[in-house]
Amino acid sequence: MGHTTFGAHQGSYTADATIRAWSLQDQSCLAVMTAHYSAVTSLTFSTDGHTMLSSGRDKICVVWDVQSHQATRTVPVFESVEAAVLLPEEPAPGLGVKSEGLHFLTAGDQGLLRVWEAASGQCVCTQRRLPGPRQELTHCALAHRAGLLLSVTADHNLLLYNACSLRLQKQFAGYSEEVLDVRFLGPKDSHIVVASNSPSLKVFELQTTACQILHGHTDIVLALDVFRKGWLFASCAKDQSICIWRMNKAGKVACVAQGSGHTRSVGTICCSRLKETFLVTGSQDCTVKVWPVPEALLSKGAAPDDGPVLLQAQATQRCHDKDINSVAVAPNDKLLATGSQDRTAKLWALPQCQLLGVFSGHRRGLWCVQFSPTDQVLATASADGTIKLWALQDFSCLKTFEGHDASVLKVAFVSRGTQLLSSGSDGLVKLWTIKNNECVKTLDAHEDKVWGLHCSRLDDRALTGAGDSCVILWKDVTEVEQAEEQAKREEEVVKQQELDNLLHERRYLRALGLAISLDRPHTVLTVIQAIRRDPEACEKLGATVLRLRRDQKEALLRFCVTWNTNSRHCHDAQDVLGLLLRHEAPEELLAYPGMQASLEALLPYTERHFQRLSRTLQAATFLDFLWHNMKLPTLPAAPSVAPSAL
C-alpha cells in the first residue's frame, strides 16, 4: 500500500458512510470511496495488500481494489455487521471453503459467525448456534498462527473458536454485573460458580480463569448451593424455577435436572449435607419446598441423553408471613432453618417440615441463617446490623455480635465452628471469634453490598462476590502469620543473648549495631548506658557512635528523640547528640530523612531539661554560699570553781 492509510469516516450512525484513503507523506486525501449507505464498522486487508474488505450496518460487505480505489464486489449479508475478517486463500473444509478464492467471515447482530464466498456472494458456512439467548457480536479477530478466532459479545464475553471448524474452545467473561452469589465447585474446590445479575451462570477454573457460560434459566439467577462431593450444584432464579447442574471430571458443566412449582421468585436454595438426596428452596411466596434428587442423577456421566430430568417437590410448607430470604439444612439432614423478612427465624423437622420453634429477637428482617458444624447452635444475620447465635434446645439467644454499620447479608462458620465470617451491605467482610464476641479482622475490598460469601471445604479460603461486579478469593494466612511471629520471637531471643555476650565482652560497636537492627529504642539505650559506665566512657562512646553506618546513625538519632522525653534518660540522649553535632557536618545532618521533625521534637524537651538543670545549679550554688558564710555563735567557757566555793 506504500505510504497510504485508510479511514472510515463516521461521526455517528447517520454519518456520510464514506471511506477515505490518505497519504502519510503529505497528509492529503487521495480518494473518497463510497459504496455503503450506513456507518462503516470495519476494514480489513488481504495479505498481499491489493484487496480491502469493508463492512457496515447497511447489511452489506464490499470488496475493494486498493490500487484503483474501486469497488469490485458487493455482497449482501442480511445482517448489521460489526466486524469482518478476510480468510487465508487456502481450502478449509471445516469452514465450507473447498477451493481457493476470496472468502471472508462476518460477525453481527444475529450473534453467529458466518463464512462467505466473495465471488458468488453465497454463505458457505454458518456457525452452530450456542445454547441460550442470542447475543450480538461486536468484534471479531483472526489469530492465524495460533489457529484461533476471537469474537466478542455485546455483554463483554470473549469466545475463542478453532479457526478451522468454528468449534468453541474457551470462554472468558469480561463483565459480571452485580454478583448475587458465589460458590466453590469441584471436589478440590478447583472451580467457582458465579450468579450475577443475569439468567446465565459463569463457572470459572481458578487456575486458568477460563470460563463456561451456562444457560438454563430465563430470568436472573438469585442463589446457588453445592452438594457435599462438589460435582453437583443447584441454582434458583426469578423465573420461579430451579436447576441442578453436574460438572464432569473434565470440568464441563451441564444441566441435568429442572423443576418449577413456586408462584413467585425463588430467592434461596440449600442442598442436603450428608448425601446428595434432596434440596430445599425458599421463595417470595412465603413457602418452602423440599425436592428429592432423582437417583438417575447420581450415576456417573453427563446429562441424560433425553435432556434434563424433571424435579417434583416432595413437601411444601408455608413458613412465614413475608419473603423467605434464607434456608439452611443441618449437618445431619434432619433439621431445617428458615429466615424471613418478618424478623424471625424458624426451626423445622425434615422431611415433612414440622415446626419445632421460633427464634425472635431481631429488629429487622433476616438475610441469612446457618447451622454450626460442631455445636447445637444457629447463626442469624439481620438487616438490623447484628449477628445472633441461638441455642437449638430452648431457642434462646446466646450471643449478639455488633460491628457492621448496615445490613448483614451473609454469615458462615469457619475454623471448625470457633469463628464467624460475615459480609454486609457496607462492603465489609468481618471475622469474629465466638468465644469473646470480638471482631478480630475487618476486610475492606469491596465497594458495594457483599451478597455472596462461601468458604472452602478445608476452611483455608473464602470467596466473596458483591454488587461492585468483583469476585475476590481470600486465603487464610493465620498459620503463616503465627509461624512468622514465632520465628521472629526466636530470632529476637537469639539476638538478645548475642547482645548480652557482646556487652560482657565489651565489644560495644558490634553490640550497638545489633541493638539498632532490633529496632528497639530501650535495648539501644541499654547499650549506650553500658558504654557510659565504662571507665573510659568518653573515648569509648565517641569511637563507637562515630564508626556506625549512616543508616545506623539515622536510627540512633530517632531513638534519641524518644530518650530525650524522659528526664532519667536525657543525659544519654544529650551525650549522643553532642557527639553527632560536634563531628557531623551540618549538611550531612540535614540530609538525614526526617531531620526537621526530629529537631522540632528535640528542642522543647532540651530547653526544659536545660531550665531544670539551671534551677538545680542555682539552688546548689546558693546552698554552698550559705554554708561558707554561716557563722556559729561562741559559747562562754565554764568556770573552774563553783561560785559558792569563793
GUKE-18990 format. One record per residue (C-alpha): residue in three letters; x, y, z. Coordinates in pm, whole numbers. Example, Ala and Ser with C-alpha at 12.3 -4.5 7.8 and 13.67 -1.06 7.14 Angstrom:
# GUKE-18990
NODE   residuo        u        v        w
NODE       ALA     1230     -450      780
NODE       SER     1367     -106      714
END
This chain:
# GUKE-18990
NODE   residuo        u        v        w
NODE       MET        0        0        0
NODE       GLY      301      230       21
NODE       HIS      252      544      222
NODE       THR     -127      525      224
NODE       THR     -370      481      510
NODE       PHE     -744      424      504
NODE       GLY    -1009      552      743
NODE       ALA    -1382      503      777
NODE       HIS    -1542      840      843
NODE       GLN    -1847      843     1061
NODE       GLY    -1924     1084     1341
NODE       SER    -2233      881     1432
NODE       TYR    -2450      603     1296
NODE       THR    -2603      853     1050
NODE       ALA    -2271      983      914
NODE       ASP    -2162     1005      550
NODE       ALA    -2057      635      546
NODE       THR    -1750      701      331
NODE       ILE    -1401      552      329
NODE       ARG    -1108      784      266
NODE       ALA     -754      700      156
NODE       TRP     -481      925      295
NODE       SER     -118      988      207
NODE       LEU      114      950      504
NODE       GLN      376     1172      339
NODE       ASP      186     1495      281
NODE       GLN     -127     1408      486
NODE       SER     -357     1466      190
NODE       CYS     -674     1278       98
NODE       LEU     -611     1059     -207
NODE       ALA     -959      923     -265
NODE       VAL    -1310      913     -123
NODE       MET    -1469      568     -159
NODE       THR    -1847      547     -145
NODE       ALA    -2045      225     -156
NODE       HIS    -2204      197      188
NODE       TYR    -2529      361      292
NODE       SER    -2473      341      669
NODE       ALA    -2188      352      918
NODE       VAL    -1876      159      814
NODE       THR    -1777      -73     1101
NODE       SER    -1454     -243      991
NODE       LEU    -1178     -250      730
NODE       THR     -954     -549      663
NODE       PHE     -686     -618      401
NODE       SER     -555     -923      217
NODE       THR     -201    -1045      285
NODE       ASP      -70     -901      -46
NODE       GLY     -224     -561       30
NODE       HIS     -410     -539     -301
NODE       THR     -761     -612     -173
NODE       MET     -963     -448      102
NODE       LEU    -1291     -559      260
NODE       SER    -1528     -319      432
NODE       SER    -1840     -397      637
NODE       GLY    -2123     -177      757
NODE       ARG    -2452     -158      934
NODE       ASP    -2626     -137      596
NODE       LYS    -2604     -520      584
NODE       ILE    -2350     -540      302
NODE       CYS    -1979     -611      268
NODE       VAL    -1778     -451      -14
NODE       VAL    -1459     -580     -177
NODE       TRP    -1228     -300     -297
NODE       ASP     -926     -279     -527
NODE       VAL     -670      -84     -325
NODE       GLN     -480       48     -629
NODE       SER     -778      188     -816
NODE       HIS     -994      264     -508
NODE       GLN    -1288       99     -684
NODE       ALA    -1543     -149     -552
NODE       THR    -1511     -484     -728
NODE       ARG    -1784     -677     -549
NODE       THR    -2076     -604     -317
NODE       VAL    -2204     -894     -105
NODE       PRO    -2537     -865       79
NODE       VAL    -2505    -1045      417
NODE       PHE    -2854     -967      552
NODE       GLU    -2743     -854      896
NODE       SER    -2588     -546     1052
NODE       VAL    -2219     -636     1051
NODE       GLU    -1989     -514     1329
NODE       ALA    -1671     -691     1214
NODE       ALA    -1545     -877      907
NODE       VAL    -1230    -1083      863
NODE       LEU    -1062    -1190      538
NODE       LEU     -969    -1559      549
NODE       PRO     -646    -1707      405
NODE       GLU     -683    -1808       40
NODE       GLU     -649    -2179      102
NODE       PRO     -906    -2461      133
NODE       ALA    -1066    -2508      477
NODE       PRO    -1334    -2779      460
NODE       GLY    -1444    -2714      816
NODE       LEU    -1540    -2360      716
NODE       GLY    -1701    -2460      388
NODE       VAL    -1402    -2328      190
NODE       LYS    -1346    -2602      -67
NODE       SER    -1145    -2406     -324
NODE       GLU     -907    -2116     -341
NODE       GLY    -1050    -1769     -373
NODE       LEU    -1152    -1476     -161
NODE       HIS    -1357    -1575      147
NODE       PHE    -1445    -1367      447
NODE       LEU    -1614    -1412      784
NODE       THR    -1872    -1178      936
NODE       ALA    -1995    -1111     1291
NODE       GLY    -2301     -902     1365
NODE       ASP    -2636     -860     1532
NODE       GLN    -2751    -1219     1468
NODE       GLY    -2486    -1345     1707
NODE       LEU    -2343    -1602     1464
NODE       LEU    -2017    -1627     1272
NODE       ARG    -2073    -1683      900
NODE       VAL    -1831    -1752      613
NODE       TRP    -1899    -1601      269
NODE       GLU    -1753    -1662      -77
NODE       ALA    -1685    -1323     -234
NODE       ALA    -1706    -1438     -596
NODE       SER    -2053    -1592     -569
NODE       GLY    -2181    -1389     -272
NODE       GLN    -2301    -1713     -108
NODE       CYS    -2284    -1807      261
NODE       VAL    -2084    -2131      265
NODE       CYS    -2077    -2192      642
NODE       THR    -2284    -2081      942
NODE       GLN    -2174    -2134     1299
NODE       ARG    -2381    -2370     1509
NODE       ARG    -2594    -2167     1746
NODE       LEU    -2487    -2192     2110
NODE       PRO    -2749    -2256     2381
NODE       GLY    -2901    -1955     2546
NODE       PRO    -3035    -1621     2424
NODE       ARG    -2888    -1464     2113
NODE       GLN    -2602    -1222     2184
NODE       GLU    -2493     -960     1932
NODE       LEU    -2127     -988     1829
NODE       THR    -1935     -662     1849
NODE       HIS    -1586     -765     1737
NODE       CYS    -1402    -1043     1560
NODE       ALA    -1031    -1113     1500
NODE       LEU     -827    -1396     1347
NODE       ALA     -503    -1527     1502
NODE       HIS     -383    -1729     1201
NODE       ARG      -66    -1873     1355
NODE       ALA     -248    -1989     1668
NODE       GLY     -537    -2123     1462
NODE       LEU     -788    -1933     1675
NODE       LEU    -1074    -1699     1603
NODE       LEU    -1182    -1448     1867
NODE       SER    -1528    -1296     1890
NODE       VAL    -1666    -1054     2147
NODE       THR    -2032    -1046     2251
NODE       ALA    -2236     -742     2349
NODE       ASP    -2220     -844     2717
NODE       HIS    -1836     -839     2705
NODE       ASN    -1775    -1214     2684
NODE       LEU    -1470    -1331     2486
NODE       LEU    -1522    -1651     2283
NODE       LEU    -1228    -1840     2130
NODE       TYR    -1304    -2076     1840
NODE       ASN    -1098    -2318     1637
NODE       ALA    -1030    -2126     1317
NODE       CYS    -1073    -2437     1102
NODE       SER    -1403    -2565     1244
NODE       LEU    -1561    -2277     1444
NODE       ARG    -1578    -2511     1742
NODE       LEU    -1582    -2329     2075
NODE       GLN    -1262    -2385     2273
NODE       LYS    -1253    -2129     2552
NODE       GLN    -1466    -1857     2703
NODE       PHE    -1369    -1557     2914
NODE       ALA    -1624    -1345     3097
NODE       GLY    -1541     -978     3071
NODE       TYR    -1810     -833     3295
NODE       SER    -2008     -987     3580
NODE       GLU    -2256     -708     3655
NODE       GLU    -2387     -728     4014
NODE       VAL    -2271    -1053     4174
NODE       LEU    -2552    -1210     4377
NODE       ASP    -2399    -1540     4490
NODE       VAL    -2076    -1740     4465
NODE       ARG    -1977    -2100     4545
NODE       PHE    -1668    -2319     4530
NODE       LEU    -1712    -2612     4293
NODE       GLY    -1537    -2944     4243
NODE       PRO    -1412    -3197     4499
NODE       LYS    -1094    -2993     4547
NODE       ASP    -1257    -2650     4507
NODE       SER    -1085    -2611     4171
NODE       HIS    -1368    -2407     4020
NODE       ILE    -1610    -2138     4129
NODE       VAL    -1961    -2071     4007
NODE       VAL    -2093    -1715     3998
NODE       ALA    -2451    -1591     3979
NODE       SER    -2468    -1232     3861
NODE       ASN    -2750    -1004     3755
NODE       SER    -2816    -1232     3458
NODE       PRO    -3004    -1552     3365
NODE       SER    -2666    -1710     3285
NODE       LEU    -2425    -1873     3528
NODE       LYS    -2049    -1845     3496
NODE       VAL    -1817    -2128     3603
NODE       PHE    -1451    -2026     3633
NODE       GLU    -1150    -2252     3661
NODE       LEU     -936    -2088     3929
NODE       GLN     -602    -2191     3782
NODE       THR     -663    -2056     3430
NODE       THR     -964    -1820     3481
NODE       ALA    -1122    -1989     3177
NODE       CYS    -1500    -1957     3193
NODE       GLN    -1806    -2158     3096
NODE       ILE    -2128    -1967     3047
NODE       LEU    -2429    -2179     3142
NODE       HIS    -2779    -2119     3009
NODE       GLY    -3080    -2278     3175
NODE       HIS    -3283    -2006     3343
NODE       THR    -3488    -1738     3169
NODE       ASP    -3456    -1473     3440
NODE       ILE    -3195    -1352     3690
NODE       VAL    -3032    -1629     3899
NODE       LEU    -3063    -1536     4267
NODE       ALA    -2891    -1810     4469
NODE       LEU    -2663    -2114     4448
NODE       ASP    -2560    -2411     4659
NODE       VAL    -2328    -2709     4614
NODE       PHE    -2372    -3069     4726
NODE       ARG    -2116    -3229     4954
NODE       LYS    -1897    -3403     4695
NODE       GLY    -1873    -3092     4479
NODE       TRP    -1981    -3239     4144
NODE       LEU    -2347    -3136     4167
NODE       PHE    -2478    -2788     4239
NODE       ALA    -2818    -2620     4228
NODE       SER    -2948    -2277     4129
NODE       CYS    -3273    -2087     4164
NODE       ALA    -3399    -1779     3986
NODE       LYS    -3662    -1514     3939
NODE       ASP    -3829    -1732     3675
NODE       GLN    -3966    -1944     3968
NODE       SER    -3755    -2243     3862
NODE       ILE    -3463    -2443     3998
NODE       CYS    -3187    -2627     3810
NODE       ILE    -2940    -2896     3908
NODE       TRP    -2605    -2893     3727
NODE       ARG    -2329    -3154     3707
NODE       MET    -1960    -3100     3642
NODE       ASN    -1770    -3393     3492
NODE       LYS    -1406    -3480     3555
NODE       ALA    -1301    -3274     3252
NODE       GLY    -1457    -2966     3411
NODE       LYS    -1750    -2939     3171
NODE       VAL    -2084    -2846     3327
NODE       ALA    -2432    -2939     3202
NODE       CYS    -2785    -2901     3333
NODE       VAL    -2918    -3242     3443
NODE       ALA    -3247    -3151     3614
NODE       GLN    -3505    -2875     3624
NODE       GLY    -3809    -2807     3836
NODE       SER    -4074    -2546     3899
NODE       GLY    -4362    -2505     4141
NODE       HIS    -4321    -2179     4329
NODE       THR    -4557    -1898     4236
NODE       ARG    -4303    -1618     4285
NODE       SER    -3925    -1566     4267
NODE       VAL    -3713    -1838     4430
NODE       GLY    -3458    -1644     4633
NODE       THR    -3275    -1910     4835
NODE       ILE    -3170    -2271     4795
NODE       CYS    -2983    -2524     5012
NODE       CYS    -2860    -2876     4935
NODE       SER    -2857    -3175     5169
NODE       ARG    -2537    -3212     5370
NODE       LEU    -2480    -3584     5428
NODE       LYS    -2574    -3729     5090
NODE       GLU    -2698    -3599     4757
NODE       THR    -3059    -3683     4837
NODE       PHE    -3262    -3361     4842
NODE       LEU    -3258    -2985     4826
NODE       VAL    -3473    -2713     4984
NODE       THR    -3590    -2386     4830
NODE       GLY    -3747    -2073     4979
NODE       SER    -3948    -1819     4784
NODE       GLN    -4118    -1482     4794
NODE       ASP    -4445    -1676     4802
NODE       CYS    -4361    -1745     5171
NODE       THR    -4334    -2121     5115
NODE       VAL    -4055    -2376     5142
NODE       LYS    -4035    -2677     4913
NODE       VAL    -3835    -2997     4959
NODE       TRP    -3717    -3151     4630
NODE       PRO    -3582    -3511     4625
NODE       VAL    -3288    -3568     4389
NODE       PRO    -3368    -3843     4132
NODE       GLU    -3142    -4144     4160
NODE       ALA    -3071    -4123     3787
NODE       LEU    -2864    -3810     3850
NODE       LEU    -2632    -3984     4093
NODE       SER    -2489    -4218     3830
NODE       LYS    -2168    -4131     3650
NODE       GLY    -2170    -3944     3322
NODE       ALA    -2301    -3620     3187
NODE       ALA    -2657    -3510     3139
NODE       PRO    -2914    -3775     3048
NODE       ASP    -2947    -3840     2676
NODE       ASP    -3307    -3720     2663
NODE       GLY    -3234    -3388     2837
NODE       PRO    -3273    -3262     3195
NODE       VAL    -3480    -3469     3439
NODE       LEU    -3799    -3312     3575
NODE       LEU    -3794    -3245     3950
NODE       GLN    -4104    -3288     4166
NODE       ALA    -4150    -3132     4511
NODE       GLN    -4192    -3381     4794
NODE       ALA    -4327    -3136     5053
NODE       THR    -4449    -2777     5057
NODE       GLN    -4493    -2568     5371
NODE       ARG    -4595    -2207     5427
NODE       CYS    -4333    -2098     5679
NODE       HIS    -4350    -1720     5717
NODE       ASP    -4573    -1420     5658
NODE       LYS    -4318    -1241     5438
NODE       ASP    -4042    -1325     5187
NODE       ILE    -3813    -1612     5284
NODE       ASN    -3456    -1488     5237
NODE       SER    -3256    -1788     5357
NODE       VAL    -3286    -2162     5422
NODE       ALA    -3024    -2389     5579
NODE       VAL    -3009    -2766     5627
NODE       ALA    -2845    -2902     5943
NODE       PRO    -2530    -3116     5912
NODE       ASN    -2735    -3430     5996
NODE       ASP    -3002    -3352     5730
NODE       LYS    -3278    -3373     5995
NODE       LEU    -3340    -3005     6064
NODE       LEU    -3421    -2705     5851
NODE       ALA    -3383    -2337     5945
NODE       THR    -3557    -2053     5764
NODE       GLY    -3503    -1677     5786
NODE       SER    -3755    -1421     5667
NODE       GLN    -3834    -1055     5625
NODE       ASP    -4083    -1097     5911
NODE       ARG    -3781    -1063     6151
NODE       THR    -3794    -1424     6271
NODE       ALA    -3609    -1747     6207
NODE       LYS    -3781    -2084     6247
NODE       LEU    -3666    -2440     6303
NODE       TRP    -3836    -2727     6119
NODE       ALA    -3810    -3106     6124
NODE       LEU    -3735    -3270     5789
NODE       PRO    -3862    -3415     5564
NODE       GLN    -4220    -3309     5641
NODE       CYS    -4135    -2954     5759
NODE       GLN    -4290    -2975     6106
NODE       LEU    -4240    -2659     6313
NODE       LEU    -4016    -2704     6619
NODE       GLY    -3962    -2347     6737
NODE       VAL    -3923    -1978     6657
NODE       PHE    -3619    -1753     6709
NODE       SER    -3736    -1399     6787
NODE       GLY    -3519    -1103     6876
NODE       HIS    -3401     -921     6564
NODE       ARG    -3543     -577     6499
NODE       ARG    -3545     -611     6119
NODE       GLY    -3564     -883     5856
NODE       LEU    -3320    -1175     5840
NODE       TRP    -3091    -1222     5541
NODE       CYS    -2908    -1541     5634
NODE       VAL    -2929    -1844     5866
NODE       GLN    -2653    -2100     5918
NODE       PHE    -2607    -2410     6138
NODE       SER    -2284    -2459     6330
NODE       PRO    -2087    -2760     6200
NODE       THR    -1996    -2871     6555
NODE       ASP    -2248    -2735     6809
NODE       GLN    -2625    -2723     6853
NODE       VAL    -2622    -2357     6751
NODE       LEU    -2783    -2146     6478
NODE       ALA    -2640    -1817     6349
NODE       THR    -2863    -1548     6202
NODE       ALA    -2769    -1231     6013
NODE       SER    -3012     -943     6004
NODE       ALA    -3079     -607     5842
NODE       ASP    -3051     -453     6191
NODE       GLY    -2669     -486     6156
NODE       THR    -2627     -767     6411
NODE       ILE    -2546    -1137     6412
NODE       LYS    -2702    -1360     6677
NODE       LEU    -2626    -1711     6797
NODE       TRP    -2921    -1921     6916
NODE       ALA    -2943    -2244     7114
NODE       LEU    -3139    -2513     6931
NODE       GLN    -3259    -2673     7255
NODE       ASP    -3452    -2382     7404
NODE       PHE    -3438    -2122     7116
NODE       SER    -3268    -1868     7343
NODE       CYS    -3019    -1608     7222
NODE       LEU    -2665    -1696     7332
NODE       LYS    -2459    -1412     7184
NODE       THR    -2500    -1096     6979
NODE       PHE    -2227     -959     6753
NODE       GLU    -2239     -588     6671
NODE       GLY    -1996     -418     6436
NODE       HIS    -2148     -377     6092
NODE       ASP    -2286      -31     6016
NODE       ALA    -2554     -169     5784
NODE       SER    -2739     -491     5700
NODE       VAL    -2551     -817     5749
NODE       LEU    -2620    -1016     5433
NODE       LYS    -2428    -1340     5486
NODE       VAL    -2274    -1532     5775
NODE       ALA    -2068    -1852     5778
NODE       PHE    -1895    -2065     6043
NODE       VAL    -1520    -2108     5993
NODE       SER    -1225    -2251     6188
NODE       ARG    -1424    -2562     6284
NODE       GLY    -1707    -2361     6426
NODE       THR    -1496    -2138     6653
NODE       GLN    -1523    -1826     6437
NODE       LEU    -1776    -1647     6219
NODE       LEU    -1724    -1478     5885
NODE       SER    -1982    -1217     5789
NODE       SER    -2043     -981     5499
NODE       GLY    -2262     -673     5485
NODE       SER    -2416     -409     5267
NODE       ASP    -2141     -173     5388
NODE       GLY    -1897     -366     5165
NODE       LEU    -1705     -508     5462
NODE       VAL    -1619     -867     5550
NODE       LYS    -1560     -930     5920
NODE       LEU    -1405    -1220     6109
NODE       TRP    -1540    -1283     6460
NODE       THR    -1418    -1500     6745
NODE       ILE    -1722    -1660     6906
NODE       LYS    -1567    -1716     7249
NODE       ASN    -1518    -1347     7331
NODE       ASN    -1754    -1176     7082
NODE       GLU    -1452     -997     6933
NODE       CYS    -1410     -883     6573
NODE       VAL    -1050     -985     6503
NODE       LYS    -1029     -873     6140
NODE       THR    -1211     -641     5901
NODE       LEU    -1153     -691     5530
NODE       ASP    -1230     -386     5319
NODE       ALA    -1200     -472     4949
NODE       HIS    -1549     -432     4806
NODE       GLU    -1726     -108     4722
NODE       ASP    -2084     -232     4733
NODE       LYS    -2310     -485     4902
NODE       VAL    -2138     -822     4955
NODE       TRP    -2416    -1062     4857
NODE       GLY    -2206    -1376     4813
NODE       LEU    -1992    -1550     5076
NODE       HIS    -1867    -1909     5075
NODE       CYS    -1583    -2098     5245
NODE       SER    -1385    -2388     5106
NODE       ARG    -1405    -2738     5249
NODE       LEU    -1071    -2701     5430
NODE       ASP    -1162    -2357     5568
NODE       ASP     -839    -2223     5420
NODE       ARG    -1000    -2000     5157
NODE       ALA    -1308    -1783     5129
NODE       LEU    -1494    -1641     4833
NODE       THR    -1689    -1316     4821
NODE       GLY    -1894    -1154     4548
NODE       ALA    -2052     -808     4560
NODE       GLY    -2257     -553     4379
NODE       ASP    -1936     -389     4252
NODE       SER    -1903     -676     3998
NODE       CYS    -1598     -814     4180
NODE       VAL    -1536    -1170     4296
NODE       ILE    -1249    -1192     4546
NODE       LEU    -1070    -1506     4664
NODE       TRP     -934    -1482     5020
NODE       LYS     -670    -1706     5174
NODE       ASP     -638    -1786     5545
NODE       VAL     -287    -1680     5649
NODE       THR     -331    -1729     6024
NODE       GLU      -88    -2020     6046
NODE       VAL      164    -1842     5826
NODE       GLU      148    -1529     6042
NODE       GLN      178    -1735     6359
NODE       ALA      481    -1918     6220
NODE       GLU      640    -1589     6118
NODE       GLU      571    -1440     6461
NODE       GLN      720    -1745     6634
NODE       ALA     1029    -1731     6413
NODE       LYS     1060    -1359     6484
NODE       ARG     1042    -1419     6860
NODE       GLU     1303    -1694     6841
NODE       GLU     1531    -1472     6636
NODE       GLU     1495    -1190     6889
NODE       VAL     1584    -1426     7174
NODE       VAL     1898    -1534     6989
NODE       LYS     1991    -1173     6916
NODE       GLN     1928    -1069     7276
NODE       GLN     2159    -1344     7400
NODE       GLU     2422    -1240     7147
NODE       LEU     2383     -880     7262
NODE       ASP     2439     -976     7624
NODE       ASN     2754    -1165     7527
NODE       LEU     2888     -870     7328
NODE       LEU     2830     -630     7619
NODE       HIS     3002     -870     7856
NODE       GLU     3300     -884     7622
NODE       ARG     3292     -501     7582
NODE       ARG     3256     -526     7206
NODE       TYR     3048     -211     7202
NODE       LEU     3048     -131     6830
NODE       ARG     2901     -464     6726
NODE       ALA     2664     -459     7024
NODE       LEU     2531     -118     6929
NODE       GLY     2485     -221     6565
NODE       LEU     2297     -534     6672
NODE       ALA     2075     -337     6909
NODE       ILE     1989      -88     6634
NODE       SER     1898     -373     6398
NODE       LEU     1643     -494     6655
NODE       ASP     1473     -153     6620
NODE       ARG     1408     -129     6994
NODE       PRO     1499      209     7149
NODE       HIS     1517       70     7503
NODE       THR     1765     -201     7401
NODE       VAL     1986       57     7228
NODE       LEU     1963      273     7542
NODE       THR     2086      -20     7750
NODE       VAL     2395      -47     7528
NODE       ILE     2462      331     7546
NODE       GLN     2435      320     7926
NODE       ALA     2673       24     7938
NODE       ILE     2924      220     7731
NODE       ARG     2889      528     7955
NODE       ARG     2958      317     8265
NODE       ASP     3295      216     8121
NODE       PRO     3595      387     8290
NODE       GLU     3696      529     7955
NODE       ALA     3343      636     7873
NODE       CYS     3416      945     7662
NODE       GLU     3660      773     7431
NODE       LYS     3451      454     7407
NODE       LEU     3126      636     7330
NODE       GLY     3280      859     7064
NODE       ALA     3471      576     6897
NODE       THR     3160      357     6891
NODE       VAL     2897      605     6770
NODE       LEU     3111      769     6502
NODE       ARG     3202      434     6343
NODE       LEU     2837      346     6279
NODE       ARG     2697      340     5927
NODE       ARG     2485      631     5805
NODE       ASP     2157      440     5836
NODE       GLN     2251      333     6189
NODE       LYS     2323      694     6285
NODE       GLU     1983      795     6146
NODE       ALA     1814      529     6360
NODE       LEU     2018      637     6665
NODE       LEU     1902      996     6614
NODE       ARG     1539      879     6612
NODE       PHE     1597      689     6934
NODE       CYS     1749      998     7095
NODE       VAL     1424     1182     7034
NODE       THR     1246      913     7236
NODE       TRP     1502      909     7518
NODE       ASN     1504     1287     7545
NODE       THR     1140     1291     7655
NODE       ASN     1238     1128     7987
NODE       SER     1447     1316     8244
NODE       ARG     1616      992     8357
NODE       HIS     1749      919     8009
NODE       CYS     1804     1269     7876
NODE       HIS     2176     1264     7970
NODE       ASP     2237      960     7747
NODE       ALA     2046     1128     7464
NODE       GLN     2238     1455     7505
NODE       ASP     2574     1276     7502
NODE       VAL     2492     1105     7172
NODE       LEU     2351     1427     7026
NODE       GLY     2663     1616     7132
NODE       LEU     2886     1365     6953
NODE       LEU     2681     1384     6634
NODE       LEU     2665     1765     6637
NODE       ARG     3038     1803     6701
NODE       HIS     3163     1553     6444
NODE       GLU     2898     1554     6168
NODE       ALA     2881     1841     5920
NODE       PRO     2553     2037     5923
NODE       GLU     2492     1948     5559
NODE       GLU     2516     1577     5639
NODE       LEU     2284     1607     5937
NODE       LEU     2025     1799     5735
NODE       ALA     2034     1524     5471
NODE       TYR     1903     1270     5724
NODE       PRO     1538     1180     5646
NODE       GLY     1301     1333     5899
NODE       MET     1572     1556     6046
NODE       GLN     1344     1860     6068
NODE       ALA     1080     1663     6258
NODE       SER     1346     1526     6492
NODE       LEU     1477     1875     6569
NODE       GLU     1124     2001     6636
NODE       ALA     1078     1714     6881
NODE       LEU     1418     1763     7047
NODE       LEU     1407     2139     7108
NODE       PRO     1120     2173     7361
NODE       TYR     1239     1888     7583
NODE       THR     1603     2002     7562
NODE       GLU     1504     2353     7671
NODE       ARG     1301     2207     7956
NODE       HIS     1594     1990     8072
NODE       PHE     1830     2291     8049
NODE       GLN     1597     2506     8258
NODE       ARG     1563     2230     8517
NODE       LEU     1940     2186     8542
NODE       SER     1989     2564     8563
NODE       ARG     1747     2583     8856
NODE       THR     1924     2293     9026
NODE       LEU     2264     2460     8975
NODE       GLN     2136     2788     9118
NODE       ALA     1997     2609     9423
NODE       ALA     2325     2423     9475
NODE       THR     2528     2744     9446
NODE       PHE     2304     2918     9698
NODE       LEU     2344     2632     9947
NODE       ASP     2720     2641     9904
NODE       PHE     2720     3017     9964
NODE       LEU     2516     2975    10283
NODE       TRP     2744     2701    10407
NODE       HIS     3060     2904    10368
NODE       ASN     2917     3226    10511
NODE       MET     2735     3083    10808
NODE       LYS     2883     3191    11148
NODE       LEU     2812     2977    11455
NODE       PRO     2778     3168    11798
NODE       THR     3073     3124    12053
NODE       LEU     2965     2993    12396
NODE       PRO     3148     3130    12718
NODE       ALA     3390     2891    12891
NODE       ALA     3267     2716    13208
NODE       PRO     3427     2840    13542
NODE       SER     3677     2606    13709
NODE       VAL     3541     2679    14062
NODE       ALA     3185     2700    14160
NODE       PRO     3075     3048    14277
NODE       SER     2953     2916    14608
NODE       ALA     3302     2799    14688
NODE       LEU     3450     3151    14671
END
